[in-house]
Amino acid sequence: MLVAFQGSSIDGEAYTDVVDSARHAPGWLDGVVSAWSTYGLVVFAVLMLVGWWRARRVGAEAAVTALAVPVVVVAAYGIDSLLKSAVREIRPCRSLRVTTLEACPAPGDWSFPSNHATIAAAAAIALFFVSRRLGAAAALAALAMAVSRVWVGVHYPHDVVAGMAVGALLALGAMALLKRWPEPLVRRLTATRLRPLLVS
């Protein structure tokens, strides 16, 4: 049986500093951060929907790019989950004696890398290929998501940094690859039942 990794030696002190700050922060601030940590991923879904809606008015190629965003995000989540299972880092809220804003996930729900940070970063980078404005908004939201996961106590700082790196790199590679050969994919998809999703 594999021994679960302890990440407290990396930045456990920084983690406890953040969690202590959260404990002494105004209640309204903790409430906002907790809500964002829990429900903020919905914002990325909305941004992806807006990006697709605008893109299909531009043309089939733009629409295909926009539809690729959620596919890339799901793929990034899958790879991140495999990394979690390989590293098996115990959550800081279980390794360290701290009081956190959010209930600690169950044992076996590993910490490294952060799924939330990976999803948010992948969405942000992929959305830049659809719209710079949407990408910029998503990038700010992704940064806020990463910070919130440490603030509520469920991740070390290195968990969210690694998650953002994984999501960003995977999205950058996948979207850049898509941009190199868009026409064959567009032709294939417009000949299927997906055509209504590609043209207005």
N, C-alpha and C positions, 0 to 999 in steps of 0.2 A: 504493500500500500504506500502511495506517495505521501510525503509529509508536506503539509500546507506551508506555503511561504509566509514569513512574517515581514511585513514592509515597514515596521516602526523604526528600524535602524536607518532608513533612508531619509524620511522627513517626518518622523513621529512628533518631534517637538513643534514643528511648524503646524502640523495638524492640530495638536492640543491648543496652540495659541489661537488658531481660528475658531475652534469650538468654544474656547473660553470667551472669546470676543462675542460669539453668538449668544452665549448665556447672559451676557451683560448688556446686550443691545436692546433698544426699545422693542416692545412687543409687536408693534405694527411692522417694524422692519423684519423681524423674524417670521411674522405671518406672511409677508409678501415673498420673502425668499423661499419659505417652505412651499407655498403655493406654486411658485415658479418651478421649483425642483420637482414637484409632483406632476404638474400639468403642463409645463412649458413646452414639452415636445409637440403638443397640439399646434402650437404656433408654426412650427416647421412644416407640419402637414398643410396648414392653411397657405403658407408661402409657396409651397410646391403646387398647390391647386391654382393659386393666382398666376404663378409662372406658366403653367400649362394653358390656362384660359387665354392669357395674352398671346402666348406663342402660337396657338392654332390659328389666330387671326393673321399672323405674319406669314405662315406657310407650313407645309408638311415637315420640312427639315427642322424648323424651329420647334415644332410640336414634338417630334421624335426626341429631340434633345431634352425637352422639358419632361417627357414621359420617362426618360432614362434616369431622372433624378431619384424617384422613389426606389427604382430597381437597384441603383448604386447604394442607396442608404440601407436597404435590406441586406445586400451583400456585405456591406461593411459591418453591420450588426452580427451577421453570421460568423465572419472571420474574428471579430472581437470576442464572441462567445467561445470560439475554439481556443483563443489565447487565454481566456479566463480559466478554462478547464485544464490547460497545460500548466499555467503558473500556480493556480490554486492559492492565491493570496487571501489570508484571513482578513475580514473587514476590520478596520481600525476600531470601530465601536465594540468589537469583541476582544481585540487584543489589548486595548488600553482602557483604563478605568476612567471613563469620562461620561458626562451626562450630555446627550445629544438631543437636538430638536426633533429628529425623525427616528422612529423605531428602527432598531438595528435589523437588517435582513436576516433571515434564518441561516443557521449553519449550512455550509455547502453552497451558499450564494456568494461566490467569490468576488473580490474587490478589483483586481487588476486585469485589464484596463477598465475604465468606466464605460458602460454601455451608453449612458446618456450623453457623455462627452463625445463618444465616437459617432453616434447618430447625428448629433447637432453639428459637429464639424464636417461630416460627410455631406449633410444637407447644405451647409453654407457654401462649401467649395463647389459642389455640383451646381448650385443655383447661380453662381457667378457665370457659368457658361450659358445660362438662360437670360439673366438680367443682372447688370452690375448693381443696380439699386436693391434688388431682392437679395442678392448675394451679400451686399454690405449689411443690410438689416439682419440677415441670418447670421452673419459673422458676429455681430454684437450680441445677438441672442445666444449664440453658442458659447461665447465667453462668459456670459451671465449664467448659463446653465452649468458650465464647468465649476465656476466659483460656488454656485449654490449647493452643489453636491458635497463639497468640502464643508461648507457652512452648516449644513444640516447634520453633518457627522458621519455620512455613510462611505466616504472615500478619503484616502490620503491625497495630498496635492499631486504626487507623481502618478496616481491613478488617472486623474483627469487630464494631465499633460500628455500621458501616453495615449489615452483614448482619443484626444483631439488629433494627435499626430497620426494615429492609425486611420481615423476617419478621413482626415485631410489628404493623406498620401494616396489612399485607395481611391477616393473620389477624383483626385487630380489625374491619376493614371487612367482610370476608366473613362472619364469624360474627354480627356485628350485623345484617347484611342478612338472614341466614338466620332470625334470631330475630324479624324483623318479619313474615315470612310463612311460618310453619312449617306451618300446617294444609294448604294445597293440596299442598305437597310430601309431607307424611305420607300424605295420601289417595292420591296417585299411586303412591308407593313401596309402600304396603301392598297395592296391587292388582297388584303384579308378583311375580316370583320372589324378590325381596328380602325379602318378608314375614317369613320365618323369622329374618332378621337383626334385625328390628325388635320382635318380640314373643316373650316366653319361653313 
